[in-house]
């Protein structure tokens, strides 16, 4: 089953280069975003200290009962919170794009401006 799914995914990427390029761009954007979050001093590299600090922050965020462990329920809750935040961000971007999008009046049949 896994092999079949992998073959279908590979075929989709081969059959649609535009889709493959789009996914690469999205992957790069995501990588750049996380890199900049972790590279706190902005020197273009992630030090062990920066990595440890980021991991500690993520662990503390997930360990909501502060017992030094992350339960499956805490992990699920953290992922749900991240998904909700990502969804809100995407919705905001879409609505801003729609508001900022200029109206296309090229199909306007109103002859009031032709006087």
OpenMM code with the backbone's topology and positions (N, CA, C; nanometers):
from openmm import Vec3, app, unit

residues = "UNK UNK UNK UNK UNK UNK UNK UNK UNK UNK UNK UNK UNK UNK UNK UNK UNK UNK UNK UNK UNK UNK UNK UNK UNK UNK UNK UNK UNK UNK UNK UNK UNK UNK UNK UNK UNK UNK UNK UNK UNK UNK UNK UNK UNK UNK UNK UNK UNK UNK UNK UNK UNK UNK UNK UNK UNK UNK UNK UNK UNK UNK UNK UNK UNK UNK UNK UNK UNK UNK UNK UNK UNK UNK UNK UNK UNK UNK UNK UNK UNK UNK UNK UNK UNK UNK UNK UNK UNK UNK UNK UNK UNK UNK UNK UNK UNK UNK UNK UNK UNK UNK UNK UNK UNK UNK UNK UNK UNK UNK UNK UNK UNK UNK UNK".split()
positions = [
    Vec3(0.0826, -0.1197, 0.0000),
    Vec3(0.0000, 0.0000, 0.0000),
    Vec3(0.0867, 0.1256, 0.0000),
    Vec3(0.1889, 0.1287, 0.0899),
    Vec3(0.2767, 0.2445, 0.0955),
    Vec3(0.3509, 0.2617, -0.0369),
    Vec3(0.3909, 0.1498, -0.0955),
    Vec3(0.4633, 0.1555, -0.2228),
    Vec3(0.3732, 0.2138, -0.3320),
    Vec3(0.2465, 0.1750, -0.3307),
    Vec3(0.1511, 0.2263, -0.4295),
    Vec3(0.1327, 0.3760, -0.4133),
    Vec3(0.1171, 0.4220, -0.2900),
    Vec3(0.1006, 0.5646, -0.2648),
    Vec3(0.2241, 0.6420, -0.3082),
    Vec3(0.3408, 0.5877, -0.2818),
    Vec3(0.4650, 0.6532, -0.3225),
    Vec3(0.4718, 0.6637, -0.4740),
    Vec3(0.4323, 0.5587, -0.5450),
    Vec3(0.4350, 0.5582, -0.6914),
    Vec3(0.3377, 0.6630, -0.7462),
    Vec3(0.2194, 0.6741, -0.6858),
    Vec3(0.1204, 0.7727, -0.7296),
    Vec3(0.1743, 0.9138, -0.7084),
    Vec3(0.2371, 0.9384, -0.5935),
    Vec3(0.2926, 1.0695, -0.5642),
    Vec3(0.4046, 1.1043, -0.6621),
    Vec3(0.4897, 1.0081, -0.6907),
    Vec3(0.5988, 1.0324, -0.7850),
    Vec3(0.5435, 1.0593, -0.9242),
    Vec3(0.4431, 0.9842, -0.9653),
    Vec3(0.3832, 1.0038, -1.0969),
    Vec3(0.3208, 1.1422, -1.1082),
    Vec3(0.2575, 1.1876, -1.0021),
    Vec3(0.1959, 1.3205, -1.0035),
    Vec3(0.3018, 1.4288, -1.0208),
    Vec3(0.4138, 1.4120, -0.9538),
    Vec3(0.5212, 1.5115, -0.9664),
    Vec3(0.5841, 1.5088, -1.1045),
    Vec3(0.6005, 1.3898, -1.1596),
    Vec3(0.6582, 1.3791, -1.2934),
    Vec3(0.5613, 1.4327, -1.3976),
    Vec3(0.4336, 1.4027, -1.3809),
    Vec3(0.3328, 1.4437, -1.4785),
    Vec3(0.3039, 1.5926, -1.4728),
    Vec3(0.3337, 1.6550, -1.3622),
    Vec3(0.3022, 1.7970, -1.3478),
    Vec3(0.4219, 1.8741, -1.2953),
    Vec3(0.5139, 1.9141, -1.3829),
    Vec3(0.6302, 1.9902, -1.3378),
    Vec3(0.5923, 2.1198, -1.2668),
    Vec3(0.4842, 2.1830, -1.3090),
    Vec3(0.4423, 2.3074, -1.2430),
    Vec3(0.4084, 2.2812, -1.0973),
    Vec3(0.3408, 2.1705, -1.0712),
    Vec3(0.3067, 2.1348, -0.9340),
    Vec3(0.4332, 2.1073, -0.8548),
    Vec3(0.5260, 2.0360, -0.9130),
    Vec3(0.6507, 2.0049, -0.8440),
    Vec3(0.7269, 2.1328, -0.8116),
    Vec3(0.7315, 2.2278, -0.9060),
    Vec3(0.8008, 2.3533, -0.8807),
    Vec3(0.7314, 2.4342, -0.7728),
    Vec3(0.5979, 2.4350, -0.7728),
    Vec3(0.5216, 2.5060, -0.6712),
    Vec3(0.5504, 2.4482, -0.5335),
    Vec3(0.5529, 2.3163, -0.5243),
    Vec3(0.5792, 2.2526, -0.3955),
    Vec3(0.7207, 2.2853, -0.3494),
    Vec3(0.8157, 2.2909, -0.4402),
    Vec3(0.9528, 2.3257, -0.4041),
    Vec3(0.9585, 2.4682, -0.3498),
    Vec3(0.8857, 2.5583, -0.4111),
    Vec3(0.8834, 2.6969, -0.3654),
    Vec3(0.8209, 2.7062, -0.2261),
    Vec3(0.7131, 2.6326, -0.2051),
    Vec3(0.6492, 2.6337, -0.0734),
    Vec3(0.7416, 2.5734, 0.0316),
    Vec3(0.8095, 2.4651, -0.0047),
    Vec3(0.9033, 2.4018, 0.0885),
    Vec3(1.0174, 2.4955, 0.1237),
    Vec3(1.0688, 2.5676, 0.0237),
    Vec3(1.1772, 2.6619, 0.0487),
    Vec3(1.1292, 2.7757, 0.1384),
    Vec3(1.0103, 2.8256, 0.1126),
    Vec3(0.9566, 2.9345, 0.1945),
    Vec3(0.9403, 2.8897, 0.3398),
    Vec3(0.8920, 2.7671, 0.3579),
    Vec3(0.8742, 2.7152, 0.4938),
    Vec3(1.0095, 2.6984, 0.5618),
    Vec3(1.1057, 2.6451, 0.4884),
    Vec3(1.2400, 2.6264, 0.5428),
    Vec3(1.3011, 2.7606, 0.5824),
    Vec3(1.2880, 2.8598, 0.4949),
    Vec3(1.3408, 2.9937, 0.5246),
    Vec3(1.2745, 3.0528, 0.6487),
    Vec3(1.1432, 3.0321, 0.6607),
    Vec3(1.0686, 3.0853, 0.7757),
    Vec3(1.1210, 3.0247, 0.9062),
    Vec3(1.1305, 2.8912, 0.9111),
    Vec3(1.1771, 2.8264, 1.0331),
    Vec3(1.3233, 2.8586, 1.0611),
    Vec3(1.4044, 2.8674, 0.9557),
    Vec3(1.5444, 2.9018, 0.9747),
    Vec3(1.5562, 3.0372, 1.0428),
    Vec3(1.4804, 3.1345, 0.9950),
    Vec3(1.4888, 3.2689, 1.0536),
    Vec3(1.4370, 3.2718, 1.1973),
    Vec3(1.3421, 3.1844, 1.2292),
    Vec3(1.2932, 3.1766, 1.3665),
    Vec3(1.4011, 3.1232, 1.4604),
    Vec3(1.4787, 3.0274, 1.4125),
    Vec3(1.5793, 2.9632, 1.4968),
    Vec3(1.7085, 3.0450, 1.5012),
    Vec3(1.7456, 3.1058, 1.3898),
    Vec3(1.8676, 3.1869, 1.3809),
    Vec3(1.8419, 3.3228, 1.4450),
    Vec3(1.8386, 3.3260, 1.5767),
    Vec3(1.7963, 3.4459, 1.6499),
    Vec3(1.8938, 3.5625, 1.6377),
    Vec3(2.0225, 3.5351, 1.6130),
    Vec3(2.1165, 3.6467, 1.5997),
    Vec3(2.1323, 3.6914, 1.4545),
    Vec3(2.0633, 3.6231, 1.3616),
    Vec3(2.0607, 3.6643, 1.2230),
    Vec3(2.1926, 3.6533, 1.1492),
    Vec3(2.2820, 3.5646, 1.1921),
    Vec3(2.4123, 3.5541, 1.1262),
    Vec3(2.4127, 3.4562, 1.0086),
    Vec3(2.2958, 3.3995, 0.9763),
    Vec3(2.2875, 3.3078, 0.8630),
    Vec3(2.3263, 3.1655, 0.8959),
    Vec3(2.3408, 3.1351, 1.0234),
    Vec3(2.3743, 2.9988, 1.0672),
    Vec3(2.3028, 2.9715, 1.1991),
    Vec3(2.2705, 2.8454, 1.2207),
    Vec3(2.2062, 2.8061, 1.3471),
    Vec3(2.3106, 2.7382, 1.4338),
    Vec3(2.3402, 2.8018, 1.5451),
    Vec3(2.4366, 2.7435, 1.6392),
    Vec3(2.3674, 2.6373, 1.7238),
    Vec3(2.4476, 2.5571, 1.7916),
    Vec3(2.3916, 2.4553, 1.8811),
    Vec3(2.3091, 2.5230, 1.9905),
    Vec3(2.3563, 2.6372, 2.0396),
    Vec3(2.2827, 2.7103, 2.1439),
    Vec3(2.1472, 2.7589, 2.0924),
    Vec3(2.1444, 2.8111, 1.9690),
    Vec3(2.0181, 2.8571, 1.9110),
    Vec3(1.9226, 2.7394, 1.8916),
    Vec3(1.9754, 2.6286, 1.8447),
    Vec3(1.8930, 2.5094, 1.8242),
    Vec3(1.8364, 2.4588, 1.9567),
    Vec3(1.9214, 2.4536, 2.0569),
    Vec3(1.8788, 2.4074, 2.1898),
    Vec3(1.7731, 2.5010, 2.2477),
    Vec3(1.7937, 2.6311, 2.2333),
    Vec3(1.6972, 2.7289, 2.2853),
    Vec3(1.5621, 2.7129, 2.2165),
    Vec3(1.5645, 2.6941, 2.0841),
    Vec3(1.4396, 2.6752, 2.0102),
    Vec3(1.3692, 2.5469, 2.0544),
    Vec3(1.4451, 2.4386, 2.0658),
    Vec3(1.3859, 2.3110, 2.1093),
    Vec3(1.3308, 2.3209, 2.2506),
    Vec3(1.4041, 2.3889, 2.3392),
    Vec3(1.3557, 2.4063, 2.4766),
    Vec3(1.2260, 2.4859, 2.4792),
    Vec3(1.2186, 2.5898, 2.3954),
    Vec3(1.0973, 2.6712, 2.3883),
    Vec3(0.9791, 2.5873, 2.3401),
    Vec3(1.0019, 2.5082, 2.2347),
    Vec3(0.8950, 2.4239, 2.1808),
    Vec3(0.8514, 2.3186, 2.2836),
    Vec3(0.9482, 2.2614, 2.3544),
    Vec3(0.9155, 2.1620, 2.4554),
    Vec3(0.8318, 2.2249, 2.5668),
    Vec3(0.8743, 2.3414, 2.6131),
    Vec3(0.8015, 2.4095, 2.7207),
    Vec3(0.6592, 2.4446, 2.6772),
    Vec3(0.6436, 2.4831, 2.5505),
    Vec3(0.5110, 2.5156, 2.4986),
    Vec3(0.4212, 2.3922, 2.4960),
    Vec3(0.4786, 2.2782, 2.4643),
    Vec3(0.4000, 2.1549, 2.4563),
    Vec3(0.3707, 2.0959, 2.5938),
    Vec3(0.4646, 2.1091, 2.6875),
    Vec3(0.4514, 2.0496, 2.8208),
    Vec3(0.3645, 2.1386, 2.9086),
    Vec3(0.2341, 2.1368, 2.8810),
    Vec3(0.1426, 2.2304, 2.9467),
    Vec3(0.1248, 2.2054, 3.0966),
    Vec3(0.1496, 2.0842, 3.1435),
    Vec3(0.1364, 2.0587, 3.2871),
    Vec3(0.2709, 2.0650, 3.3592),
    Vec3(0.3768, 2.1032, 3.2870),
    Vec3(0.5102, 2.1249, 3.3434),
    Vec3(0.5653, 2.0066, 3.4225),
    Vec3(0.5401, 1.8849, 3.3725),
    Vec3(0.5937, 1.7679, 3.4417),
    Vec3(0.7250, 1.7183, 3.3800),
    Vec3(0.7765, 1.7919, 3.2829),
    Vec3(0.9030, 1.7532, 3.2211),
    Vec3(0.8879, 1.6453, 3.1149),
    Vec3(0.7645, 1.6140, 3.0794),
    Vec3(0.7366, 1.5139, 2.9764),
    Vec3(0.6244, 1.5654, 2.8877),
    Vec3(0.6249, 1.5187, 2.7639),
    Vec3(0.5164, 1.5538, 2.6724),
    Vec3(0.4338, 1.4285, 2.6480),
    Vec3(0.3086, 1.4341, 2.6919),
    Vec3(0.2187, 1.3209, 2.6702),
    Vec3(0.1654, 1.3264, 2.5272),
    Vec3(0.1038, 1.2164, 2.4859),
    Vec3(0.0436, 1.2133, 2.3529),
    Vec3(-0.0661, 1.3204, 2.3417),
    Vec3(-0.1421, 1.3390, 2.4487),
    Vec3(-0.2488, 1.4403, 2.4492),
    Vec3(-0.1902, 1.5809, 2.4353),
    Vec3(-0.0781, 1.6074, 2.5040),
    Vec3(-0.0140, 1.7389, 2.4939),
    Vec3(0.0401, 1.7623, 2.3525),
    Vec3(0.0969, 1.6574, 2.2923),
    Vec3(0.1489, 1.6692, 2.1568),
    Vec3(0.0355, 1.6963, 2.0584),
    Vec3(-0.0750, 1.6241, 2.0748),
    Vec3(-0.1913, 1.6442, 1.9880),
    Vec3(-0.2462, 1.7856, 2.0032),
    Vec3(-0.2535, 1.8339, 2.1265),
    Vec3(-0.3034, 1.9693, 2.1520),
    Vec3(-0.2108, 2.0740, 2.0902),
    Vec3(-0.0796, 2.0523, 2.0991),
    Vec3(0.0153, 2.1466, 2.0406),
    Vec3(0.0001, 2.1506, 1.8889),
    Vec3(-0.0129, 2.0342, 1.8267),
    Vec3(-0.0297, 2.0305, 1.6818),
    Vec3(-0.1607, 2.0965, 1.6394),
    Vec3(-0.2661, 2.0751, 1.7159),
    Vec3(-0.3949, 2.1377, 1.6845),
    Vec3(-0.3833, 2.2897, 1.6949),
    Vec3(-0.3124, 2.3373, 1.7963),
    Vec3(-0.2922, 2.4815, 1.8143),
    Vec3(-0.2117, 2.5395, 1.6979),
    Vec3(-0.1057, 2.4690, 1.6578),
    Vec3(-0.0241, 2.5166, 1.5456),
    Vec3(-0.1044, 2.5159, 1.4166),
    Vec3(-0.1856, 2.4128, 1.3956),
    Vec3(-0.2673, 2.4036, 1.2749),
    Vec3(-0.3694, 2.5171, 1.2706),
    Vec3(-0.4307, 2.5454, 1.3855),
    Vec3(-0.5299, 2.6533, 1.3915),
    Vec3(-0.4638, 2.7882, 1.3620),
    Vec3(-0.3460, 2.8100, 1.4172),
    Vec3(-0.2750, 2.9358, 1.3920),
    Vec3(-0.2367, 2.9477, 1.2452),
    Vec3(-0.1916, 2.8392, 1.1867),
    Vec3(-0.1542, 2.8391, 1.0446),
    Vec3(-0.2775, 2.8658, 0.9581),
    Vec3(-0.3897, 2.8045, 0.9926),
    Vec3(-0.5127, 2.8233, 0.9162),
    Vec3(-0.5616, 2.9674, 0.9257),
    Vec3(-0.5532, 3.0267, 1.0447),
    Vec3(-0.5942, 3.1661, 1.0613),
    Vec3(-0.5050, 3.2569, 0.9789),
    Vec3(-0.3752, 3.2290, 0.9777),
    Vec3(-0.2800, 3.3097, 0.9016),
    Vec3(-0.3096, 3.3009, 0.7529),
    Vec3(-0.3373, 3.1810, 0.7032),
    Vec3(-0.3695, 3.1634, 0.5621),
    Vec3(-0.4993, 3.2357, 0.5278),
    Vec3(-0.5987, 3.2274, 0.6139),
    Vec3(-0.7257, 3.2951, 0.5901),
    Vec3(-0.7086, 3.4453, 0.5868),
    Vec3(-0.6235, 3.4978, 0.6741),
    Vec3(-0.5978, 3.6416, 0.6784),
    Vec3(-0.5303, 3.6853, 0.5495),
    Vec3(-0.4301, 3.6085, 0.5047),
    Vec3(-0.3615, 3.6431, 0.3800),
    Vec3(-0.4588, 3.6435, 0.2637),
    Vec3(-0.5478, 3.5446, 0.2582),
    Vec3(-0.6430, 3.5350, 0.1479),
    Vec3(-0.7387, 3.6534, 0.1505),
    Vec3(-0.7913, 3.6863, 0.2688),
    Vec3(-0.8873, 3.7957, 0.2755),
    Vec3(-0.8200, 3.9285, 0.2440),
    Vec3(-0.6927, 3.9472, 0.2853),
    Vec3(-0.6214, 4.0697, 0.2526),
    Vec3(-0.5989, 4.0794, 0.1031),
    Vec3(-0.5684, 3.9657, 0.0391),
    Vec3(-0.5463, 3.9652, -0.1043),
    Vec3(-0.6747, 4.0022, -0.1776),
    Vec3(-0.7875, 3.9534, -0.1298),
    Vec3(-0.9141, 3.9826, -0.1947),
    Vec3(-0.9509, 4.1292, -0.1787),
    Vec3(-0.9209, 4.1879, -0.0618),
    Vec3(-0.9518, 4.3282, -0.0372),
    Vec3(-0.8630, 4.4161, -0.1239),
    Vec3(-0.7353, 4.3807, -0.1356),
    Vec3(-0.6401, 4.4610, -0.2104),
    Vec3(-0.6479, 4.4395, -0.3602),
    Vec3(-0.7178, 4.3380, -0.4032),
    Vec3(-0.7244, 4.3052, -0.5451),
    Vec3(-0.8070, 4.4116, -0.6179),
    Vec3(-0.7481, 4.4742, -0.7199),
    Vec3(-0.8248, 4.5757, -0.7937),
    Vec3(-0.9387, 4.5115, -0.8716),
    Vec3(-1.0454, 4.5845, -0.8830),
    Vec3(-1.1602, 4.5337, -0.9578),
    Vec3(-1.1313, 4.5440, -1.1060),
    Vec3(-1.1740, 4.4441, -1.1789),
    Vec3(-1.1560, 4.4417, -1.3237),
    Vec3(-1.2823, 4.4975, -1.3877),
    Vec3(-1.2718, 4.6175, -1.4408),
    Vec3(-1.3866, 4.6815, -1.5049),
    Vec3(-1.3817, 4.6694, -1.6560),
    Vec3(-1.2966, 4.5819, -1.7078),
    Vec3(-1.2824, 4.5706, -1.8529),
    Vec3(-1.4070, 4.5125, -1.9189),
    Vec3(-1.4910, 4.4490, -1.8410),
    Vec3(-1.6131, 4.3903, -1.8964),
    Vec3(-1.7359, 4.4743, -1.8638),
    Vec3(-1.7116, 4.5970, -1.8225),
    Vec3(-1.8213, 4.6863, -1.7838),
    Vec3(-1.8991, 4.7257, -1.9092),
    Vec3(-2.0291, 4.7036, -1.9065),
    Vec3(-2.1138, 4.7368, -2.0206),
    Vec3(-2.1874, 4.8669, -1.9991),
    Vec3(-2.1590, 4.9348, -1.8906),
    Vec3(-2.2223, 5.0618, -1.8600),
    Vec3(-2.1664, 5.1699, -1.9533),
    Vec3(-2.2516, 5.2355, -2.0321),
    Vec3(-2.2079, 5.3334, -2.1301),
    Vec3(-2.2121, 5.4771, -2.0764),
    Vec3(-2.2254, 5.4952, -1.9454),
    Vec3(-2.2373, 5.6305, -1.8900),
    Vec3(-2.1097, 5.7094, -1.9048),
    Vec3(-1.9928, 5.6444, -1.9164),
    Vec3(-1.8672, 5.7147, -1.9298),
    Vec3(-1.8339, 5.7487, -2.0743),
    Vec3(-1.9173, 5.7086, -2.1704),
    Vec3(-1.8883, 5.7301, -2.3113),
    Vec3(-1.9571, 5.8541, -2.3678),
    Vec3(-1.9958, 5.9476, -2.2840),
    Vec3(-2.0711, 6.0644, -2.3310),
    Vec3(-1.9867, 6.1598, -2.4052),
] * unit.nanometer
topology = app.Topology()
chain = topology.addChain("A")
for resn in residues:
    res = topology.addResidue(resn, chain)
    for name in ("N", "CA", "C"):
        topology.addAtom(name, app.Element.getBySymbol(name[0]), res)
